[in-house]
């Protein structure tokens, strides 16, 4: 499909949902956070909508992304769907659904005869590791994003439902069994984590005791990857990673996952164009990264020691 036709379809869908008193150009500027001229270029079809922009429009207008683009057999047109909170009775049900779908994908990877997994993250998803307090923090952020919890609550008063905790345990157990996994982390990731903890502490959401226990979890996590108990190839990259992403090949299947919204990751299955683009991204970032696991023990030890010193000094 030509970019202009692709844009025309999306523009038409947006117009159908917009109230009559809303100007299309102003809506695109506000929703996509772009200036007037870039918005007009998209309306004219001079610049195609990006993947992330289509997701933002779909989410904001509560339109299934499959319905945002014309059905086509062309491998250059991506068909995908994003679930929103409106598809569920409450936020917990949505979170449980997300964990169940993640668990199902991980089980496929574990049971596959041949598998290759590449992951690029600017933040850690704690559901993959034995860090229950940090996982509870992720759960709190999710509830906050769905307006499902009062911001004035205390961390200690939050209870994670038993069904969610059970799924969390299953996911982290699966994570330890994954094979042929390459992980690229943004180098400032731990600085961001510590900064967020300090802000929550200053706002009295976290108590002194909470911070002390979370600090223990962070140090234990560093020890886990430092001692290679998690048998992955781990790289640290100084270049910013804008969107957390995963590329998986297993048996005769392939998918790319974008964690644009934590509650509803966007997954593209068996699309050669998207997969090729994502592999190229991983290859570029891997070349610009420093391995901290396996053979590069010196740099790994240096990184772990720096992060441990930083966490101990700041928390």
Secondary structure, DSSP 8 states (H G I E B T S, - for coil): --HHHHHHHHHHHHHHHS-TTS-HHHHHHHHHT--HHHHHHHHHTSS---HHHHHHHHHHHT--GGGTS---S-TTS-------GGGSSSHHHHHHHHHHHHHHHHHHHHH-SSEEEEEEESS--GGGSS-HHHHHHHHHHHHHHTT-S-TT--GGG----HHHHHHHHHHHHHHTT--SEEEEEETTHHHHHHHHHHHHHHTTSS-HHHHHHHHHHHHHHHHHHHTT-S-SEEEEESS---S-EEEEEETTEEEEEE-SSTTS-EEEES-HHHHHHHHHHHHHHHHTEEE-STT-HHHHHHHHHHHHHHHHHH-
